[in-house]
Amino acid sequence: MKSARLTLLALTVTALPARAAAPYAQLRPTQTAPKTTVASIPVVIKQPLLPTAAPPSAATSLDVLARLPASAVSPDRLAAEIASSDSVEDAMGRLTQLGLLGADEIPARSGDRLFLLSRLWDGTSSKLLAERFPIDRSWSVPAVRVQTPETTYLIHPVNHGSYFASNRGNVLKLVEQIKRSGQSLYSEQGAWAHFGFVSGKEFNDKDAAAGKAPAAALEHGPAHVQQAQAKASRRFELLFLYTAAPALAMSALSDLAGPYGIALVGLVSAGILWLLLSGRRALSALADLSEAREAARAGRSDKAEQLRREAFALHGRQPDPLEVLRLALPPALAQPYDTLAARNQAMAHAARVNAMATGDKIVHLLVGFSHAAAVAWYLASPKDPGEGPTHGSQLS
C-alpha cells in the first residue's frame, strides 16, 4: 500500500509542469526564427547632400556703380532716373529695368534701400545739380540759385548749431549784404533770434507744420527786437556759466595737479568755450561717426559711408551748398512725410506766395542745411507744394 502511494505522488509531481504550461502553449512560435547574421542586416546608403545655392545678398551702391561701364547707362542718366522717380520703390524698379540691380538684390529693409539710393545720388548727381541749381559764391554765405520765370531764389544753407550760433559772423555779413542790395530776405523760423539779427521776414514754418497757422512770411516788429536782445543776454550768461563753472572746479584742484594745474585749467576752459561757440558741431560729427561704425559692424556699408560723408561735409563751419545738394535726395525719395517735410513745404510755399504778392524778383532764403535741398527742389517745381504732403516714402 505504501509503495503504491509513493508511485502515485511521483506521477503527480511529474505532470505538474506540463499542466502549468498548457495555457501558454498557443503563444509559442510555430516556426523557429532564423538566426541573424551580418549579411542579413539591410544596409542603408545615405546619399550625399547636393550643394544648394546661397540666397542672394543685397547689392550695395558700389556693386551698382561697378556695373555702369559694362552697361549702356551713364552716371548722368542714372542720376536723372533717380531724380525722376516718384518713390523709393519706383527708383528700385528703374534700377532693375536698367539692368543695374537684380530683383533679388534689392535690400529688404526700407532704410537700406534709402541709403543705397543716397550713395548712388552722391556719386552721380554733380553734373545734374550744377546745371539745375548753380551755386552763387559771391555772398558771405554761398547760395543755391533757383531760377523760375517770375523770381530768382537764392537759398543760403547754414549749420546753425545748437545753443550758440555757428558761423555767426558770416551770417551777419550776409544780412548786411542783402540790406545794401535792396533785395528781400526770408529766414527760417527762429533764425533771426539765434544769430542775433532783425531784418527781412520770418517764415512761420514750425507753427505751420504743427497746424497752428497757415504758412506765411511775417514782418519783424518791436517784439522781435526785444526777444533778440533777451536771447543774446541769455546766450552770454550761459556762456559764462558753462565756461566759468568748470574753470573754478579745476582751479580748486589745481594744487593737486602740481605746477601744470593752471595750464590744465586753461586748456579745459578753452576747449569748452570752443565747443559752445562752434554750436557743438564737433559733437554732432562724432555722433554721426559713431553711428557709422555701428552700421559698418552690422554690414550696412551704404549707411556707414553716408553717415561718414555727412559727418565731414555738413558739420563744418560752413557747409558747401553743392555738398548739401548731393547728400540729400530729392524730396520724393528723401524722407517720410514728417515735421521736417512739412516745414520744408511751408517755407517753399510761403516764399513763392510772398514773392508773387510783392513782385520781388530776387529773394534770399536763410535756412538750415537740412532744409535747403528740399526747399530748392520745391521752388524749382512748377507745382506749388502748398501746405500738405505731396509725397514721401515710409522708412523702417
C-alpha positions in Angstrom: 0.0 0.0 0.0 2.8 2.4 0.9 4.6 1.8 -2.3 1.5 2.4 -4.3 1.1 5.8 -2.7 4.7 6.8 -3.4 4.2 5.8 -7.1 1.1 8.0 -7.4 2.8 11.0 -5.8 5.7 10.7 -8.2 3.4 10.7 -11.2 1.6 13.8 -10.0 4.7 15.7 -9.4 6.0 14.8 -12.9 2.7 16.0 -14.6 2.5 19.5 -12.8 4.9 21.4 -15.1 3.1 20.2 -18.2 -0.3 21.3 -16.9 1.1 24.7 -15.8 2.5 25.3 -19.2 -0.5 24.1 -21.2 -2.4 27.5 -21.2 0.6 29.3 -22.8 1.3 26.7 -25.5 -0.6 28.7 -28.1 1.7 31.6 -27.6 4.8 29.7 -28.7 6.0 30.3 -32.2 5.2 27.6 -34.6 8.5 28.2 -36.5 11.9 28.8 -35.3 13.2 32.3 -36.1 16.1 32.4 -38.5 19.4 33.3 -37.0 20.6 36.9 -37.6 23.8 37.2 -39.5 25.8 40.2 -40.6 24.9 39.5 -44.2 21.2 39.7 -43.4 21.3 43.2 -41.9 20.0 45.7 -44.5 22.5 48.4 -45.4 21.1 51.9 -46.0 23.4 54.1 -48.0 22.7 57.8 -47.3 23.0 59.9 -50.4 25.3 63.0 -50.1 23.6 66.4 -49.8 23.8 68.3 -53.0 25.2 71.9 -52.7 22.4 74.4 -52.7 22.7 78.0 -54.0 23.2 80.6 -51.3 20.5 83.2 -51.0 21.5 86.3 -53.0 22.8 89.1 -50.9 21.5 92.7 -51.2 23.5 94.8 -53.6 25.4 97.9 -52.4 26.0 101.2 -54.2 29.5 100.0 -55.1 28.1 97.0 -56.8 25.7 99.1 -58.9 28.4 101.7 -59.8 30.8 98.9 -60.8 28.2 97.7 -63.4 28.0 101.1 -65.2 31.0 100.7 -67.5 29.6 97.4 -68.9 26.1 98.8 -69.3 24.7 101.4 -71.6 23.8 103.6 -68.7 26.0 106.7 -67.9 26.3 108.2 -64.5 24.4 111.2 -65.7 21.5 109.1 -66.9 21.5 107.2 -63.6 21.2 110.5 -61.7 18.4 111.6 -64.0 16.5 108.3 -63.4 16.8 108.8 -59.6 15.7 112.4 -59.8 12.6 111.4 -61.9 11.5 108.7 -59.5 8.2 109.2 -57.7 9.2 107.0 -54.7 11.9 104.7 -53.4 10.0 101.7 -54.9 9.9 103.4 -58.3 13.6 104.1 -58.1 14.3 100.4 -57.3 12.2 99.4 -60.3 14.1 101.7 -62.6 17.4 100.3 -61.5 16.1 96.8 -62.2 14.9 97.8 -65.6 18.3 99.3 -66.4 19.9 96.0 -65.6 21.9 97.5 -62.7 20.1 95.8 -59.9 18.6 92.3 -59.8 15.2 91.9 -58.4 16.6 89.6 -55.8 19.3 92.1 -54.9 17.0 94.8 -53.6 17.7 95.4 -49.9 14.9 94.0 -47.7 15.0 97.0 -45.2 13.5 100.2 -46.5 16.2 102.2 -44.7 18.9 100.3 -46.6 17.1 101.0 -49.9 17.2 104.7 -49.0 20.9 104.6 -48.2 21.6 102.7 -51.4 19.9 105.5 -53.4 21.7 108.2 -51.3 25.1 106.8 -52.2 24.2 106.4 -55.9 22.9 110.0 -55.9 26.0 111.4 -54.2 28.2 109.6 -56.7 26.4 110.6 -59.9 24.5 113.8 -59.4 27.2 116.5 -59.5 26.7 117.5 -63.2 22.9 117.4 -63.0 22.9 119.5 -59.8 25.4 122.1 -61.2 23.1 122.6 -64.3 19.8 122.7 -62.4 21.0 124.6 -59.2 24.0 126.8 -59.9 26.0 127.8 -56.9 26.4 131.6 -56.3 29.6 132.1 -54.2 29.5 135.9 -54.3 27.9 136.1 -50.9 29.5 135.6 -47.5 27.3 132.5 -47.2 27.2 130.8 -50.6 23.8 130.2 -52.1 21.9 127.7 -54.2 20.3 129.5 -57.1 16.8 128.5 -58.2 15.6 130.3 -61.4 11.9 130.5 -62.2 10.2 132.6 -64.8 9.0 135.0 -62.2 11.6 135.0 -59.4 15.2 134.2 -58.6 15.6 132.4 -55.3 19.0 132.3 -53.5 18.9 129.7 -50.8 21.7 130.1 -48.2 22.3 126.8 -46.2 23.8 127.2 -42.8 24.8 125.0 -40.0 23.1 127.0 -37.2 24.4 124.8 -34.4 22.9 124.1 -31.0 22.7 126.6 -28.1 25.1 129.0 -29.7 25.1 130.2 -33.4 27.7 128.6 -35.7 29.4 130.9 -38.3 27.5 133.9 -36.9 30.0 136.4 -38.3 29.4 135.4 -41.9 25.6 135.2 -41.4 25.6 138.8 -40.1 27.7 139.9 -43.1 25.2 138.2 -45.4 22.3 140.1 -43.8 24.2 143.4 -44.3 25.0 142.5 -48.0 21.3 141.8 -48.6 20.3 145.0 -47.0 22.7 147.0 -49.2 21.4 145.3 -52.3 17.8 146.2 -51.6 16.7 142.6 -52.0 14.4 140.6 -49.8 15.4 138.2 -47.1 13.2 135.4 -45.6 14.6 133.3 -42.8 13.7 130.0 -41.1 11.6 130.5 -38.0 13.8 131.5 -35.1 17.0 132.0 -37.1 16.9 135.8 -36.5 17.0 135.3 -32.7 19.6 132.5 -32.9 22.0 134.6 -35.0 21.1 137.9 -33.5 19.7 140.0 -36.4 16.3 141.7 -37.1 15.9 142.0 -40.8 13.6 140.8 -43.6 10.8 138.4 -42.9 10.5 135.3 -40.9 8.8 132.1 -42.0 6.4 130.5 -39.5 7.4 127.1 -40.7 7.3 125.4 -37.3 3.9 126.8 -36.5 2.6 125.8 -39.9 4.0 122.2 -39.6 2.2 122.0 -36.2 -1.1 123.2 -37.7 -1.1 126.3 -35.6 -1.2 128.8 -38.5 -1.1 128.8 -42.3 2.3 129.0 -43.9 3.5 132.7 -44.2 6.4 135.0 -44.1 6.0 137.6 -41.3 7.4 141.0 -40.8 9.7 141.6 -37.8 8.2 144.0 -35.3 9.4 145.6 -32.0 8.7 142.4 -30.1 11.3 140.6 -32.3 13.9 143.2 -31.3 13.2 142.7 -27.6 13.3 138.9 -28.0 16.6 139.1 -29.9 18.2 141.2 -27.2 16.9 138.9 -24.4 18.2 135.8 -26.2 21.6 137.5 -26.7 21.8 138.3 -23.0 20.9 134.7 -22.0 23.5 133.5 -24.5 26.3 135.3 -22.8 25.0 134.3 -19.3 25.1 130.6 -20.3 28.5 131.0 -22.0 29.9 132.4 -18.7 28.2 129.6 -16.7 29.4 126.8 -18.9 33.0 128.0 -19.0 33.4 129.5 -15.6 32.0 126.7 -13.6 34.4 124.0 -14.9 37.3 126.5 -14.6 36.5 127.2 -11.0 36.2 123.5 -10.3 39.5 122.8 -12.0 41.3 125.7 -10.3 40.2 124.3 -6.9 42.0 121.1 -7.8 45.0 122.8 -9.4 47.1 122.4 -6.3 46.7 118.7 -6.6 47.7 118.8 -10.2 51.1 120.3 -9.4 52.8 123.0 -11.5 50.7 122.1 -14.5 47.4 122.9 -12.8 46.9 126.4 -14.3 47.7 125.2 -17.8 45.3 122.3 -17.4 42.5 124.7 -16.3 43.2 127.0 -19.2 43.1 124.1 -21.8 39.8 122.7 -20.4 38.2 126.1 -20.3 39.3 126.9 -23.9 38.0 123.5 -25.1 34.6 124.1 -23.5 34.5 127.6 -24.9 35.3 126.4 -28.4 32.8 123.6 -28.2 30.0 126.0 -27.2 30.8 128.8 -29.6 31.0 126.4 -32.5 27.4 125.3 -31.8 28.6 121.8 -30.7 29.3 120.9 -34.3 32.1 118.5 -33.2 29.6 116.6 -31.1 27.2 116.2 -34.0 30.0 115.0 -36.2 31.2 112.5 -33.6 27.7 111.2 -33.2 27.4 110.5 -36.9 30.8 108.8 -36.9 29.8 106.6 -34.0 26.6 105.6 -35.8 28.6 104.9 -38.9 30.9 102.5 -37.1 27.9 100.6 -35.7 26.4 100.4 -39.2 29.7 99.1 -40.6 29.9 96.4 -37.9 26.4 95.4 -38.9 27.4 95.0 -42.5 25.3 98.1 -43.7 28.1 99.6 -45.8 25.9 102.2 -47.6 24.6 103.6 -44.3 28.1 103.7 -42.9 29.5 105.6 -45.8 26.6 108.1 -46.0 27.0 109.0 -42.3 30.8 109.4 -42.7 30.2 111.8 -45.6 27.7 113.8 -43.7 29.9 114.0 -40.6 32.7 115.7 -42.6 30.7 117.6 -45.2 27.8 119.0 -43.2 29.1 119.6 -39.7 31.8 122.1 -40.6 31.7 125.8 -40.0 30.0 126.4 -43.4 28.6 123.5 -45.4 29.2 123.8 -49.1 25.9 124.2 -51.0 26.8 121.6 -53.7 27.6 119.0 -50.9 24.3 119.8 -49.3 22.5 119.0 -52.5 24.5 115.8 -53.2 23.9 114.4 -49.7 20.1 115.0 -49.8 17.9 113.0 -52.1 15.1 114.8 -54.0 12.0 115.2 -51.7 10.1 112.4 -53.3 12.7 109.9 -52.1 14.3 111.6 -49.1 12.0 111.0 -46.2 8.6 110.1 -45.0 6.1 113.0 -44.6 7.0 114.2 -41.2 7.6 117.5 -39.4 10.7 118.3 -41.4 9.0 117.7 -44.7 6.0 119.8 -43.6 8.4 122.7 -42.6 10.2 122.5 -46.0 6.9 122.7 -47.9 5.7 125.5 -45.7 8.8 127.6 -46.4 8.7 127.0 -50.1 5.0 127.8 -50.3 5.3 131.0 -48.3 8.3 132.2 -50.3 6.5 131.7 -53.6 3.3 133.3 -52.4 5.0 136.3 -50.9 7.3 136.8 -53.9 4.2 136.9 -56.2 2.3 139.3 -53.9 5.2 141.7 -53.5 6.6 141.4 -57.0 10.1 140.7 -55.7 12.4 139.5 -58.4 15.3 138.3 -56.2 14.5 136.6 -52.8 17.1 135.3 -50.3 16.2 132.4 -48.0 18.4 131.7 -44.9 17.7 128.1 -43.8 19.4 125.2 -42.1 21.3 122.8 -44.3 18.7 120.1 -43.6 16.0 122.2 -45.3 18.0 123.8 -48.2 17.9 120.9 -50.7 14.2 120.1 -50.3 13.2 123.8 -50.5 15.2 124.2 -53.7 13.5 121.3 -55.3 10.1 122.5 -54.3 10.7 126.1 -55.6 12.1 124.7 -58.9 8.9 122.6 -59.4 6.1 124.2 -61.4 3.7 122.7 -58.8 3.3 124.7 -55.6 3.8 122.3 -52.7 1.2 124.1 -50.7 0.9 123.2 -47.0 0.1 119.5 -47.2 2.0 116.3 -48.0 2.8 115.7 -51.7 4.8 112.6 -51.4 7.2 110.7 -49.2 8.4 107.1 -48.7 7.9 105.2 -45.5 11.1 104.0 -43.9 11.8 101.5 -41.2 
